[in-house]
Amino acid sequence: MKRKTSNLSRGMLLTLVWISSLCVSAQTINFSIIIKKPCVNTPVSISVDDLIADITSETFALYEVTPSGEKLIHSQLESDYTSRLWFILEGFSAKNSTRKFVLKFQEQDSPNKSNTDIHIYKSGENLTLRQKEQQILSYRFGTMYPPEGVDPLFKRSGFIHPLWSPGGEVLTRVQAPDHYHHYGIWGPWTLTHINDRKVDFWNLYEGQGTVKFAGFLSETTGSVFSGFRALQQHIDFGAKGEDQIAINEILDVRAWNIHDGVRIIDYTTILNTPLPNGIMLDAYRYGGGIGFRATEKWTKDNSTVLTSEGKTRIDADGSNARWCIVEGESEVQEGRSGILFLSHPSNRAHPEPMRVWPLDANGGRGDMFFEFTPIRHRSWELQKGSNYILKYRMIVFDGKIDKEAAEMYWNSFAATPEIKIDSKK
């Protein structure tokens, strides 16, 4: 794989300092994962740099040790400055339970054959992830212009739309007539200051700034996850002379190869400013994080919100949460679809403030808009020479997800399992 290693699950990797002491000639490594909190379908990675020289996907195989014998587990090597082996703790893992694994190295071809269900397709101005024949999401890298007769300032690129539920329901909306600057799933910053000058990258009609796609940094397909990294630039229109880049953003999107009736999608954004004096992201009710303009089908009459703190559509706005379920009526067999949004504990201002449209939004229709907004209550200064990271996960589902399931998915995203070496040969 030729992509930069993300900071996702950094805590998991810190538990693996034992790797450096292992002999590179070891042929098998037996290890256990100790689950401290109940979780479900948990992506896990381990560092393998010192396990064996010149490791490739053909030189190893990972097995879970079960009462009925060893079960081959699909794993995926991610390499750049370091090498990490990714796999998924499939199904439910109980609190304080232990799952055992063995990593086997061999010179001949291993049975760790690729099982790439999620593929990347480019067509026109969109990159689309598909799981077999089912569409997961599209990332718009080409510029989308507003309808004829609407101010062209509303054009933009670099956003997710459509996002499909597992049953094929489109959950996102772009260029709604009430908000032409809304683009599916996206996260521009609203009230900012460059020196003493205000710049708005969200309300495009202000003509102060925009966000645009600047290129793909990598594309990855594998048996555990597939995804891409894109460079997005926040452009300041008000600089002296030519327009200037105010923020370089790396958007890392990966879809996990889960076969459990849901989609698990990670959305990580890495921010860096090239401005000599940095940029201030002022406290405001909108801006950054991850925003979601829901399908036009969802109104106050057929959609709901539930947060980790028990807030609903009535009182969620302005409150803080670790997770939030946003769901509504759909055409799938189950009759409902939705997204569970998860905020990582390492995020700024976690548990994170939210913007949730009130029930009387848009002339009383109560259309659905949700956003994790890390600057809602406190400004954030980005300084030149530093990276700033925000990590989110979306559990996309049909039917219903209750608070108990939401807690398990959040544990899978946020908690760090303990990894213990049992033996090596």
C-alpha positions as CSV (number, residue, x, y, z in Angstrom):
1,M,0.0,0.0,0.0
2,K,1.3,3.4,-0.8
3,R,-0.5,5.8,1.4
4,K,0.5,7.7,4.5
5,T,-0.3,6.1,7.8
6,S,-3.2,7.9,9.5
7,N,-3.4,8.7,13.2
8,L,-6.4,6.4,13.5
9,S,-6.1,4.1,16.5
10,R,-2.8,5.6,17.7
11,G,-3.6,4.3,21.1
12,M,-3.8,0.7,19.9
13,L,-0.3,0.9,18.5
14,L,1.3,2.4,21.6
15,T,0.4,-0.8,23.4
16,L,2.7,-2.8,21.1
17,V,6.2,-1.6,22.1
18,W,7.0,-5.3,22.6
19,I,7.5,-5.7,18.8
20,S,11.0,-4.2,18.8
21,S,12.3,-7.1,21.0
22,L,11.0,-9.9,18.8
23,C,13.4,-12.0,16.7
24,V,12.9,-11.4,13.0
25,S,13.3,-15.1,12.4
26,A,10.2,-16.0,14.4
27,Q,7.8,-18.2,12.4
28,T,4.8,-17.8,14.6
29,I,3.6,-15.2,17.1
30,N,0.8,-16.0,19.4
31,F,-1.0,-13.0,21.0
32,S,-4.2,-12.2,22.8
33,I,-6.4,-9.2,22.7
34,I,-8.1,-8.3,26.0
35,I,-11.3,-6.4,25.5
36,K,-12.0,-4.0,28.4
37,K,-15.4,-2.7,27.2
38,P,-18.1,-4.5,25.1
39,C,-17.6,-3.7,21.4
40,V,-18.6,-4.9,18.0
41,N,-16.8,-5.3,14.6
42,T,-13.7,-3.5,15.9
43,P,-10.8,-2.6,13.4
44,V,-7.5,-3.3,15.1
45,S,-3.9,-2.8,13.9
46,I,-0.5,-4.0,15.1
47,S,3.0,-2.9,14.1
48,V,4.9,-5.6,12.3
49,D,8.2,-3.8,11.4
50,D,10.4,-6.0,13.4
51,L,8.5,-9.3,13.1
52,I,10.2,-10.4,9.9
53,A,12.3,-8.8,7.2
54,D,10.7,-7.8,3.9
55,I,7.2,-8.7,5.1
56,T,4.6,-8.9,2.3
57,S,1.0,-10.1,2.2
58,E,2.3,-13.4,0.7
59,T,4.6,-14.1,3.7
60,F,2.1,-14.3,6.6
61,A,-1.3,-15.5,7.6
62,L,-3.4,-14.5,10.6
63,Y,-5.7,-16.9,12.4
64,E,-8.0,-16.6,15.3
65,V,-7.8,-19.5,17.8
66,T,-11.4,-20.6,18.6
67,P,-12.8,-23.7,20.4
68,S,-13.3,-25.3,17.1
69,G,-9.8,-24.7,15.8
70,E,-7.9,-22.0,13.9
71,K,-10.0,-19.7,11.7
72,L,-8.3,-17.7,9.0
73,I,-8.8,-13.9,9.5
74,H,-8.5,-11.5,6.6
75,S,-5.7,-9.0,7.3
76,Q,-4.3,-6.1,5.4
77,L,-0.8,-4.7,5.4
78,E,-0.5,-0.9,5.4
79,S,3.1,0.4,4.8
80,D,4.8,3.7,4.6
81,Y,7.2,4.9,7.3
82,T,6.1,1.9,9.4
83,S,4.2,-1.3,8.6
84,R,0.9,-2.1,10.3
85,L,-1.3,-5.1,10.0
86,W,-5.0,-4.4,10.1
87,F,-7.8,-6.9,10.9
88,I,-11.3,-6.8,12.4
89,L,-12.4,-8.3,15.6
90,E,-15.6,-9.6,14.0
91,G,-18.9,-9.7,15.8
92,F,-19.5,-9.0,19.5
93,S,-16.7,-9.0,22.0
94,A,-17.8,-9.0,25.7
95,K,-16.4,-6.9,28.5
96,N,-13.2,-8.3,30.0
97,S,-13.1,-11.1,27.4
98,T,-10.0,-12.4,25.6
99,R,-9.6,-13.3,22.0
100,K,-6.5,-15.3,20.9
101,F,-4.7,-15.1,17.6
102,V,-1.6,-16.6,15.9
103,L,0.4,-14.9,13.2
104,K,2.3,-17.4,11.0
105,F,5.2,-16.6,8.7
106,Q,6.3,-18.8,5.8
107,E,8.4,-18.7,2.7
108,Q,5.8,-20.2,0.4
109,D,2.6,-18.5,-0.6
110,S,0.3,-18.1,2.4
111,P,-3.5,-18.6,2.4
112,N,-3.9,-14.9,3.1
113,K,-5.4,-14.2,-0.3
114,S,-7.0,-11.0,-1.1
115,N,-10.7,-10.8,-0.4
116,T,-11.3,-7.3,-1.7
117,D,-15.0,-6.7,-1.7
118,I,-14.8,-2.9,-1.6
119,H,-13.5,-1.4,-4.9
120,I,-12.9,2.1,-6.2
121,Y,-14.4,3.4,-9.4
122,K,-13.9,6.7,-11.1
123,S,-16.5,8.0,-13.5
124,G,-16.7,11.6,-14.7
125,E,-16.1,13.8,-11.7
126,N,-16.8,11.3,-8.9
127,L,-14.9,8.6,-7.1
128,T,-17.2,5.9,-5.8
129,L,-16.7,3.1,-3.3
130,R,-18.7,0.0,-3.9
131,Q,-19.0,-3.2,-1.9
132,K,-19.5,-5.8,-4.6
133,E,-22.4,-4.3,-6.6
134,Q,-23.7,-2.1,-3.8
135,Q,-22.7,1.6,-3.8
136,I,-21.3,2.9,-0.5
137,L,-20.5,6.6,-1.2
138,S,-19.3,9.0,-3.9
139,Y,-16.7,11.7,-3.4
140,R,-17.2,14.6,-5.7
141,F,-13.8,15.8,-6.9
142,G,-15.1,17.7,-9.9
143,T,-16.6,21.1,-9.4
144,M,-20.4,21.1,-9.0
145,Y,-22.1,24.2,-10.3
146,P,-25.5,25.4,-9.0
147,P,-28.6,25.3,-11.2
148,E,-28.9,27.7,-14.0
149,G,-29.8,31.2,-12.8
150,V,-28.2,30.7,-9.4
151,D,-25.1,32.7,-8.4
152,P,-22.0,30.7,-9.6
153,L,-20.4,31.5,-6.2
154,F,-22.2,28.5,-4.9
155,K,-20.0,26.1,-6.9
156,R,-17.7,23.8,-5.1
157,S,-15.9,20.4,-5.0
158,G,-14.6,18.1,-2.4
159,F,-17.6,16.6,-0.6
160,I,-19.4,13.3,-0.1
161,H,-22.6,12.7,-2.0
162,P,-24.4,10.5,-2.4
163,L,-24.0,8.4,0.7
164,W,-26.1,5.3,0.4
165,S,-27.6,3.1,3.1
166,P,-26.9,-0.7,2.9
167,G,-30.3,-1.0,1.3
168,G,-29.6,1.6,-1.4
169,E,-31.4,4.7,0.2
170,V,-29.7,8.0,-0.6
171,L,-29.2,9.7,2.8
172,T,-27.5,13.0,1.7
173,R,-28.6,16.1,-0.1
174,V,-26.7,18.8,-2.0
175,Q,-27.6,22.4,-3.2
176,A,-31.0,22.4,-1.5
177,P,-32.9,25.6,-2.7
178,D,-33.0,26.9,0.9
179,H,-29.2,26.4,1.3
180,Y,-27.4,26.1,-2.0
181,H,-24.1,26.0,-0.1
182,H,-25.0,22.7,1.6
183,Y,-23.1,19.7,0.2
184,G,-24.0,16.3,1.6
185,I,-21.2,15.5,4.1
186,W,-18.6,18.2,4.3
187,G,-16.9,20.4,6.9
188,P,-15.8,24.0,5.9
189,W,-15.1,26.6,8.5
190,T,-17.5,29.5,8.9
191,L,-16.4,32.4,11.0
192,T,-12.6,32.7,10.8
193,H,-10.1,35.5,10.9
194,I,-6.8,35.9,9.1
195,N,-5.1,38.6,10.9
196,D,-7.9,41.2,11.4
197,R,-9.9,40.1,8.4
198,K,-13.0,37.9,8.5
199,V,-13.1,35.0,6.0
200,D,-16.1,32.7,5.6
201,F,-15.5,29.4,3.8
202,W,-19.0,28.0,4.5
203,N,-21.4,30.6,3.2
204,L,-20.2,30.7,-0.3
205,Y,-22.5,33.5,-1.4
206,E,-20.4,35.9,0.8
207,G,-17.7,35.6,-1.8
208,Q,-15.0,35.5,0.9
209,G,-13.7,31.9,0.4
210,T,-14.4,28.4,-0.7
211,V,-13.1,24.8,-0.4
212,K,-11.9,22.9,-3.5
213,F,-10.4,19.5,-4.3
214,A,-6.7,19.8,-5.2
215,G,-5.8,16.1,-5.9
216,F,-5.8,12.5,-4.7
217,L,-2.8,11.6,-2.5
218,S,-3.5,7.9,-2.4
219,E,-6.1,5.3,-3.2
220,T,-6.2,2.0,-1.3
221,T,-8.1,-1.3,-1.8
222,G,-7.8,-4.4,0.4
223,S,-9.5,-7.2,2.2
224,V,-10.0,-5.2,5.4
225,F,-10.5,-1.6,4.2
226,S,-10.6,0.5,1.0
227,G,-10.5,4.2,0.7
228,F,-8.7,7.3,-0.4
229,R,-6.8,10.4,0.7
230,A,-7.6,13.7,-0.9
231,L,-6.1,17.2,-0.6
232,Q,-8.6,19.9,-0.1
233,Q,-7.7,23.6,0.0
234,H,-9.6,26.3,1.9
235,I,-9.1,29.3,-0.5
236,D,-9.1,32.9,0.8
237,F,-10.5,35.3,-1.9
238,G,-9.7,38.4,0.1
239,A,-5.9,38.3,0.2
240,K,-3.9,41.1,-1.4
241,G,-3.0,40.1,-4.9
242,E,-3.9,36.5,-5.9
243,D,-6.2,34.2,-3.9
244,Q,-4.3,32.3,-1.2
245,I,-4.5,29.0,0.5
246,A,-5.5,29.5,4.1
247,I,-5.8,25.8,5.1
248,N,-4.5,22.6,3.5
249,E,-6.8,19.7,4.5
250,I,-6.1,16.0,4.0
251,L,-9.3,14.1,4.0
252,D,-8.9,10.4,4.8
253,V,-11.9,8.3,4.0
254,R,-11.9,4.5,4.5
255,A,-14.7,2.0,4.4
256,W,-14.3,-1.2,6.4
257,N,-15.1,-4.6,4.9
258,I,-17.9,-5.5,7.3
259,H,-20.5,-8.1,6.6
260,D,-23.0,-7.4,9.3
261,G,-25.8,-5.4,7.7
262,V,-24.2,-2.0,8.4
263,R,-21.5,0.1,6.8
264,I,-18.6,1.4,8.9
265,I,-16.9,4.5,7.4
266,D,-14.0,6.5,8.9
267,Y,-13.8,10.2,8.1
268,T,-10.5,11.8,9.3
269,T,-9.4,15.3,8.5
270,I,-5.9,16.7,9.0
271,L,-5.5,20.5,9.0
272,N,-2.4,22.5,8.4
273,T,-2.2,26.2,7.6
274,P,0.6,27.8,5.5
275,L,-0.2,31.3,6.7
276,P,2.7,33.0,8.5
277,N,0.4,34.2,11.3
278,G,-1.9,31.2,11.2
279,I,-5.7,31.4,11.2
280,M,-8.3,31.8,14.0
281,L,-11.4,29.6,13.8
282,D,-13.8,31.7,15.8
283,A,-16.4,30.2,18.1
284,Y,-19.6,29.8,16.2
285,R,-22.6,27.5,15.9
286,Y,-21.5,26.2,12.5
287,G,-18.1,25.2,11.2
288,G,-15.7,22.4,10.5
289,G,-16.0,18.9,12.1
290,I,-18.3,16.9,10.0
291,G,-21.6,18.2,8.7
292,F,-24.6,16.3,7.3
293,R,-27.4,17.7,5.2
294,A,-30.0,14.9,5.2
295,T,-32.2,13.7,2.4
296,E,-35.2,16.0,1.6
297,K,-37.5,13.1,2.7
298,W,-36.6,13.7,6.4
299,T,-38.7,16.3,8.3
300,K,-39.7,16.8,11.9
301,D,-42.6,14.3,11.3
302,N,-40.6,11.3,10.2
303,S,-37.0,11.6,11.6
304,T,-35.3,11.6,15.0
305,V,-32.1,12.4,16.8
306,L,-30.7,10.7,19.9
307,T,-27.3,11.6,21.5
308,S,-25.1,9.7,24.0
309,E,-26.4,12.1,26.7
310,G,-30.0,11.3,26.0
311,K,-30.8,14.5,24.1
312,T,-33.3,14.4,21.2
313,R,-34.1,16.8,18.3
314,I,-35.8,19.1,20.9
315,D,-32.7,19.8,23.0
316,A,-29.6,18.4,21.2
317,D,-28.6,21.7,19.6
318,G,-25.6,23.2,21.4
319,S,-25.1,20.2,23.7
320,N,-22.1,17.9,23.7
321,A,-22.0,14.2,22.9
322,R,-19.8,11.3,22.2
323,W,-22.2,9.9,19.6
324,C,-25.4,10.9,17.8
325,I,-28.0,8.8,16.0
326,V,-29.7,10.6,13.1
327,E,-32.3,8.5,11.3
328,G,-35.6,8.7,9.4
329,E,-38.1,7.1,7.1
330,S,-36.8,5.5,4.0
331,E,-37.9,3.2,1.1
332,V,-35.9,0.2,2.2
333,Q,-37.6,-3.0,3.4
334,E,-37.0,-2.0,7.1
335,G,-38.7,1.3,6.5
336,R,-36.0,3.4,8.3
337,S,-32.4,4.3,7.6
338,G,-29.8,6.4,9.3
339,I,-26.3,7.3,10.5
340,L,-24.7,6.9,13.9
341,F,-22.0,9.6,14.1
342,L,-19.1,8.9,16.4
343,S,-16.6,11.5,17.7
344,H,-13.2,10.2,18.8
345,P,-12.0,11.1,22.3
346,S,-8.8,12.7,20.9
347,N,-10.9,15.3,19.1
348,R,-10.8,18.9,20.2
349,A,-13.6,19.8,22.6
350,H,-14.6,16.1,23.0
351,P,-17.4,15.3,24.0
352,E,-18.1,17.4,21.0
353,P,-20.6,20.2,20.7
354,M,-23.3,19.8,18.0
355,R,-25.4,21.9,15.7
356,V,-28.9,20.3,15.2
357,W,-31.6,22.1,13.3
358,P,-34.6,22.8,15.5
359,L,-38.0,21.3,14.8
360,D,-39.2,24.5,13.1
361,A,-36.3,24.8,10.7
362,N,-36.9,25.9,7.1
363,G,-40.3,27.5,7.5
364,G,-41.6,24.8,9.9
365,R,-40.8,21.8,7.7
366,G,-38.2,20.7,10.2
367,D,-35.6,19.5,7.6
368,M,-32.7,17.6,9.1
369,F,-29.2,19.0,9.5
370,F,-26.5,17.7,11.9
371,E,-23.0,18.6,12.6
372,F,-20.2,18.0,15.1
373,T,-18.8,21.5,15.7
374,P,-15.6,21.6,17.6
375,I,-15.5,25.4,17.7
376,R,-19.1,25.9,18.8
377,H,-18.2,27.2,22.3
378,R,-14.5,28.0,22.0
379,S,-12.3,29.5,19.3
380,W,-9.4,27.4,17.9
381,E,-6.2,28.9,16.6
382,L,-4.3,27.0,13.9
383,Q,-0.6,27.9,13.8
384,K,1.8,27.4,10.9
385,G,3.9,24.3,11.2
386,S,1.4,22.2,13.1
387,N,-1.1,19.5,12.1
388,Y,-4.5,19.4,13.7
389,I,-6.5,16.1,13.5
390,L,-10.3,15.4,13.8
391,K,-11.5,11.8,13.6
392,Y,-15.0,10.6,13.1
393,R,-16.7,7.3,12.3
394,M,-20.1,6.8,10.6
395,I,-22.2,3.6,11.1
396,V,-24.6,3.7,8.2
397,F,-27.6,1.4,8.8
398,D,-31.1,0.4,7.8
399,G,-33.7,-0.3,10.4
400,K,-32.9,0.9,13.9
401,I,-29.9,1.2,16.2
402,D,-30.5,1.5,19.9
403,K,-28.4,3.3,22.5
404,E,-26.8,0.0,23.7
405,A,-25.6,-0.8,20.2
406,A,-24.4,2.8,19.7
407,E,-22.3,2.5,22.9
408,M,-20.7,-0.7,21.6
409,Y,-19.8,0.9,18.3
410,W,-18.4,3.9,20.1
411,N,-16.3,1.6,22.3
412,S,-15.0,0.0,19.1
413,F,-13.9,3.4,17.8
414,A,-12.7,4.9,21.1
415,A,-11.4,2.2,23.4
416,T,-7.9,0.7,23.2
417,P,-7.8,-3.0,23.6
418,E,-4.9,-4.5,25.5
419,I,-2.6,-6.7,23.4
420,K,-0.5,-9.4,25.1
421,I,2.2,-11.6,23.5
422,D,1.7,-15.2,24.6
423,S,4.6,-16.9,22.8
424,K,6.8,-16.7,19.8
425,K,8.7,-19.4,17.9
